[in-house]
Amino acid sequence: MKLLPRLQVEGSAEWLARAATQCLIDEARLSPKPGLVDSRGNGAHHDLTLALMERSAHSLTPTFQALAQQSWQRPADIALRQTIGRLGREGEQQMMAATNGVNTHRGAIWALGLLVSAVAMLGGDAHAQQVADTAAGLARLPDDAAPKVFSKGLRATHRYQVPGAREEAQQAFPHIMHYALPQLRQSRLNGSSETHARLDALMAIMTSLTDTCVLSRAGMDGLEAMQHGARAVLSAGGSAHPAGQQALAMLDRQMLALNASPGGAADLLAATLFLDRIESPYLTH
């Protein structure tokens, strides 16, 4: 009789891993995204392609599954935090091996890894806010084994004195919960296609996120251009409306001219799609 719960855990962990992977792929394919890799091309990147992004996403499925298995109905404590950190770093190595050393999804491993773990901690059945709050509790715990290395994102947060991916998680993902998820669902209610709803959710994130990928590439001018441009898309009625589409095309041209790519916003969009799927697992969007 003890095998049944374990089989259920394994099945749930596998589902969570597949869902997280699919959300990374859905984000990568979404088009047209300003400055980002999408179905049209490579955006502002010279070392990334859609095929590479998809290969990277598939390489992370075992990591997401291991995170879910190890986190199942466990409390947030230092031991779990260190396990999650170790699995995340191992997943990053698998990603780098799959991409020949190109950083495709390091930020997504952090955000989605925490959220996958949080769903598992809650027994696989939870609302988005519960998941975000649980993930925040994990993110606030120290991981002494983490390498003391300054990534481009961390360097940008220190240089410009702005919050980054770490703070976003520690604050329970406010750009997902207060911006992206409500916008995604509102756009659907307004009759937008799933593509337009997802693009609007991305714009909602970009209106206020201090995206360290953009800061690293284009400084504060690039960040302000991103935020202003995203607001213009939503102010024009969103990506489903002709004026919104024009504003989105203008933002895309700006991001390409600045060699800026809002990768942090893209990571949070993938995480948004994951939380949306957790709350409605039987819907196919």
C-alpha positions as CSV (number, residue, x, y, z in Angstrom):
1,M,0.0,0.0,0.0
2,K,2.9,2.3,0.5
3,L,3.8,2.2,-3.2
4,L,0.7,4.1,-4.2
5,P,1.5,7.4,-2.7
6,R,5.1,7.1,-4.0
7,L,3.7,6.4,-7.5
8,Q,1.4,9.4,-7.2
9,V,4.4,11.6,-6.2
10,E,6.4,10.3,-9.1
11,G,3.5,11.0,-11.5
12,S,3.0,14.5,-10.1
13,A,6.7,15.3,-10.2
14,E,6.8,14.2,-13.9
15,W,3.8,16.4,-14.7
16,L,5.3,19.4,-13.0
17,A,8.6,18.9,-14.9
18,R,6.8,18.6,-18.2
19,A,4.7,21.6,-17.5
20,A,7.7,23.8,-16.6
21,T,9.5,22.6,-19.7
22,Q,6.6,23.4,-21.9
23,C,6.2,26.9,-20.4
24,L,9.8,27.6,-21.4
25,I,9.1,26.4,-24.9
26,D,5.9,28.4,-25.1
27,E,7.7,31.5,-24.0
28,A,10.5,31.0,-26.5
29,R,8.1,30.5,-29.4
30,L,5.9,33.4,-28.6
31,S,6.1,36.1,-31.2
32,P,6.7,39.0,-31.8
33,K,8.7,39.7,-28.6
34,P,10.8,42.8,-28.6
35,G,14.5,42.1,-28.7
36,L,14.0,38.5,-27.7
37,V,14.5,35.2,-29.5
38,D,11.1,34.1,-30.9
39,S,9.6,32.3,-33.9
40,R,10.8,35.1,-36.2
41,G,14.5,35.1,-35.4
42,N,17.2,35.7,-32.8
43,G,16.2,39.2,-31.7
44,A,19.2,41.1,-30.2
45,H,21.2,37.9,-29.7
46,H,24.0,36.6,-31.8
47,D,24.5,33.3,-29.9
48,L,20.9,32.2,-29.4
49,T,18.4,30.6,-31.7
50,L,14.9,29.2,-31.1
51,A,16.2,25.7,-31.6
52,L,18.9,26.3,-29.0
53,M,16.3,27.6,-26.5
54,E,14.1,24.6,-27.1
55,R,17.0,22.2,-26.6
56,S,17.9,24.0,-23.4
57,A,14.3,23.7,-22.1
58,H,14.3,20.0,-22.7
59,S,17.6,19.6,-21.0
60,L,16.1,21.0,-17.8
61,T,13.2,18.5,-17.5
62,P,15.2,16.1,-15.3
63,T,16.1,19.0,-13.0
64,F,12.6,20.1,-12.6
65,Q,11.5,16.5,-11.9
66,A,14.2,16.1,-9.3
67,L,13.3,19.4,-7.6
68,A,9.6,18.2,-7.4
69,Q,10.6,14.8,-6.0
70,Q,13.0,16.2,-3.4
71,S,10.6,18.9,-2.3
72,W,7.4,16.9,-2.0
73,Q,5.5,17.9,1.2
74,R,8.6,19.1,2.9
75,P,8.9,22.3,5.0
76,A,11.0,25.2,4.0
77,D,14.2,24.8,5.9
78,I,17.9,25.1,5.3
79,A,18.4,21.5,4.3
80,L,15.7,21.8,1.5
81,R,17.1,25.1,0.4
82,Q,20.6,23.6,0.0
83,T,19.2,20.6,-1.9
84,I,17.3,22.9,-4.2
85,G,20.5,25.0,-4.7
86,R,22.5,22.0,-5.5
87,L,20.0,20.6,-8.0
88,G,19.7,24.0,-9.6
89,R,23.4,24.2,-10.2
90,E,23.5,20.7,-11.6
91,G,20.7,21.7,-13.9
92,E,22.7,24.7,-15.0
93,Q,25.6,22.4,-15.9
94,Q,23.2,20.2,-17.9
95,M,21.9,23.2,-19.7
96,M,25.4,24.5,-20.5
97,A,26.3,21.0,-21.9
98,A,23.2,21.0,-24.1
99,T,23.9,24.6,-25.4
100,N,27.7,24.3,-25.8
101,G,28.3,26.8,-23.0
102,V,25.6,29.4,-23.9
103,N,23.5,30.8,-21.0
104,T,20.0,30.3,-22.2
105,H,17.9,29.7,-19.1
106,R,20.0,30.5,-15.9
107,G,17.4,33.0,-14.7
108,A,14.5,30.6,-15.5
109,I,16.1,27.8,-13.6
110,W,16.0,30.1,-10.5
111,A,12.4,31.3,-10.9
112,L,10.8,28.1,-12.3
113,G,12.9,25.9,-10.0
114,L,11.7,27.6,-6.9
115,L,8.1,27.5,-8.2
116,V,8.2,23.8,-9.1
117,S,9.6,23.1,-5.6
118,A,7.0,25.2,-4.0
119,V,4.1,23.4,-5.7
120,A,5.6,20.1,-4.6
121,M,6.0,21.4,-1.0
122,L,2.3,22.1,-1.0
123,G,1.5,18.6,-2.2
124,G,0.9,19.5,-5.8
125,D,-2.4,21.3,-5.2
126,A,-2.2,25.0,-4.5
127,H,-3.3,28.5,-5.7
128,A,-0.7,30.7,-7.4
129,Q,-0.4,33.0,-4.5
130,Q,0.3,30.2,-2.1
131,V,2.9,28.9,-4.5
132,A,4.6,32.3,-4.8
133,D,4.6,32.8,-1.0
134,T,6.1,29.4,-0.5
135,A,8.7,30.0,-3.1
136,A,9.6,33.3,-1.4
137,G,10.1,31.6,1.9
138,L,12.6,29.3,0.2
139,A,14.3,32.2,-1.6
140,R,14.9,34.0,1.6
141,L,16.8,31.1,3.1
142,P,20.6,31.1,2.8
143,D,22.4,28.6,0.6
144,D,26.0,28.5,2.0
145,A,27.1,26.2,-0.9
146,A,26.2,28.8,-3.6
147,P,29.3,30.0,-5.4
148,K,30.4,33.5,-4.6
149,V,30.4,34.6,-8.2
150,F,28.9,37.8,-9.6
151,S,26.8,37.1,-12.6
152,K,26.0,39.9,-15.2
153,G,22.6,40.3,-13.5
154,L,24.1,40.7,-10.0
155,R,26.7,43.2,-11.3
156,A,23.8,45.2,-12.8
157,T,21.8,45.2,-9.5
158,H,24.8,46.5,-7.6
159,R,25.9,49.1,-10.2
160,Y,22.4,50.6,-10.6
161,Q,21.2,49.8,-7.1
162,V,18.0,48.0,-8.3
163,P,16.3,44.8,-7.3
164,G,17.0,41.7,-9.5
165,A,15.9,38.1,-9.8
166,R,16.8,37.3,-6.2
167,E,14.7,40.1,-4.8
168,E,11.8,39.3,-7.2
169,A,11.6,35.7,-5.7
170,Q,12.1,36.8,-2.1
171,Q,9.1,39.2,-2.5
172,A,6.9,36.4,-3.8
173,F,7.2,37.4,-7.5
174,P,5.2,40.7,-7.5
175,H,5.6,41.2,-11.3
176,I,3.9,37.8,-11.8
177,M,1.2,38.1,-9.2
178,H,0.3,41.8,-9.6
179,Y,1.1,42.5,-13.2
180,A,1.5,39.5,-15.6
181,L,-1.1,37.0,-14.3
182,P,-3.9,39.5,-13.9
183,Q,-3.1,40.9,-17.4
184,L,-3.0,37.5,-19.0
185,R,-6.4,36.6,-17.7
186,Q,-7.9,40.0,-18.3
187,S,-6.8,39.9,-22.0
188,R,-8.4,36.5,-22.3
189,L,-11.6,37.8,-20.8
190,N,-11.5,40.7,-23.3
191,G,-11.5,38.2,-26.2
192,S,-7.8,38.3,-27.1
193,S,-6.2,35.2,-28.6
194,E,-3.8,33.3,-26.4
195,T,-0.8,34.7,-28.2
196,H,-2.0,38.3,-27.7
197,A,-2.9,37.6,-24.0
198,R,0.6,36.2,-23.4
199,L,2.2,39.2,-25.2
200,D,0.2,41.5,-23.1
201,A,1.4,39.7,-20.0
202,L,4.9,40.2,-21.1
203,M,4.3,43.9,-21.6
204,A,2.8,44.1,-18.1
205,I,6.0,42.7,-16.7
206,M,8.1,45.1,-18.8
207,T,6.3,48.2,-17.6
208,S,8.1,48.2,-14.3
209,L,10.6,45.4,-14.0
210,T,14.2,46.5,-13.5
211,D,15.4,43.9,-16.1
212,T,19.0,43.3,-15.4
213,C,19.5,41.8,-18.9
214,V,18.5,45.1,-20.4
215,L,20.6,47.1,-17.9
216,S,23.6,44.9,-18.6
217,R,23.3,45.6,-22.4
218,A,21.9,49.1,-22.6
219,G,22.0,50.8,-19.2
220,M,19.3,52.9,-17.7
221,D,18.4,54.4,-21.0
222,G,17.6,51.0,-22.4
223,L,15.6,50.1,-19.3
224,E,13.5,53.3,-19.5
225,A,12.9,52.7,-23.2
226,M,11.7,49.2,-22.4
227,Q,9.3,50.3,-19.7
228,H,8.0,53.3,-21.6
229,G,7.5,51.2,-24.8
230,A,5.6,48.4,-22.9
231,R,3.3,51.0,-21.3
232,A,2.6,52.4,-24.7
233,V,1.5,48.9,-26.0
234,L,-0.9,48.4,-23.1
235,S,-2.2,52.0,-23.3
236,A,-3.0,51.5,-26.9
237,G,-5.3,48.6,-26.0
238,G,-2.8,45.8,-26.0
239,S,-1.2,43.7,-28.7
240,A,-4.5,42.6,-30.2
241,H,-5.3,46.1,-31.3
242,P,-3.7,47.8,-34.4
243,A,-2.4,50.7,-32.4
244,G,-1.0,48.3,-29.8
245,Q,0.7,46.3,-32.6
246,Q,2.3,49.4,-34.0
247,A,3.6,50.3,-30.5
248,L,4.9,46.8,-30.1
249,A,6.7,47.0,-33.4
250,M,8.2,50.3,-32.4
251,L,9.4,48.8,-29.1
252,D,11.0,45.9,-31.0
253,R,12.9,48.3,-33.3
254,Q,14.1,50.2,-30.2
255,M,15.3,47.1,-28.4
256,L,17.1,45.9,-31.5
257,A,18.7,49.3,-32.0
258,L,19.9,49.3,-28.4
259,N,21.0,45.7,-28.6
260,A,18.8,45.1,-25.6
261,S,16.9,41.9,-24.8
262,P,14.5,41.7,-21.8
263,G,15.5,38.2,-20.8
264,G,14.5,38.8,-17.2
265,A,11.0,39.6,-18.3
266,A,11.0,36.5,-20.5
267,D,11.9,34.3,-17.5
268,L,9.1,35.8,-15.5
269,L,6.6,35.2,-18.4
270,A,7.5,31.5,-18.5
271,A,7.0,31.4,-14.7
272,T,3.6,33.2,-15.2
273,L,2.5,30.6,-17.7
274,F,3.5,27.9,-15.2
275,L,1.5,29.3,-12.4
276,D,-1.4,29.8,-14.7
277,R,-1.2,26.2,-15.7
278,I,-1.0,25.0,-12.1
279,E,-4.3,26.7,-11.4
280,S,-6.0,25.3,-14.5
281,P,-4.1,22.1,-15.3
282,Y,-6.9,20.7,-17.5
283,L,-7.2,23.7,-19.7
284,T,-5.3,23.8,-23.0
285,H,-4.7,27.4,-23.8
